[in-house]
Amino acid sequence: MDTSAELTLGYIPYLNCVPFFHHLKDNGFHGTFVTGVPSELNRMLQQGQLDVSPSSSFEYARNWKNYLLLPRHSISSIGRVKSVLLFSPVELKELAGRNIALTGESATSINLLRIIFNEFYGLHDVTDTVPDTPIEVLIKQQQPALLIGDRALRLAHQLPPGMKIFDLGEIWYQHTGLPFVFALWMINRSALDGFALQLAGLGRQLLQSRERLINKPYPQATAVAETVGLDVETVIDYWQTIDYRLEKDHLQGLQLFFQLCKKYHLLADEPELNFLED
């Protein structure tokens, strides 16, 4: 084993990941960060270009035999998530036969939207596409569209006239009573041979990092607020909204999502949930 090698860790440059990463190196992590949106990191993790990363829960389901899950960590919501939003000029039930413009950044959010239309509203003729035109432009033109991450947070605070907002985390919770797990911490199995010790300590380091930031959020919230176009209180409120745990009810919600994905032929099979052993 090359003892000089470093763990390669995917970094999503969204506000919801700041609690994981901001103090991570202060808490003993030694490795390399590789930045990308969720869809990019999904591909890199699958191809072995990353050792570990927060990644779309749908990516785990699609290629679960390649991965192990890091216990106790996720990016989830219990009710509103505030950053996975459908913008629409009409109520959801009035979107029958319409096409939804999608961001191409997240596989999980796209498939959650499909589940919501099919399972909760009985709308089986809603289509979706990833357009060339920026999603924000289409929303200003009164077209229904899904937007995620910091872009969704910003647009929600600058809502174009005539548009409504539907929070996908809130809709899921209203219909299931369960958390929704948008992202999991996933380990490419090939990393186990060279980085077993580092991976064993990563869970503790992530926990210490996010607890430190959540307990004292103002310095970093002040630092990032202007760069993302939001005020400090909005940033802190968002961090306090996200649920970073992965417990029994989260796993129940995750398994229900996978069952529904199989029901509507978004997945061929339901995955097993395989975790890195403590």
Secondary structure, DSSP 4 states (H G I P E B T S, - for coil): --TT--EEEEE--SGGGHHHHTTTGGGT--EEEEE--HHHHHHHHHTTS-SEEEEEHHHHHHSGGGEEEEEEEEEEESS--SSEEEEESS-GGGGTT-EEEE-SS-HHHHHHHHHIIIIIS-----EEE--SS-HHHHHHTT--EEEEHHHHHHHHTTPPTT-EEEEHHHHHHHHHSS-EEEEEEEEEGGGHHHHHHHHHHHHHHHHHHHHHHHHS-HHHHHHHHHHHT--HHHHHHHHHHSB----HHHHHHHHHHHHHHHHTTSSSSPPP--B---
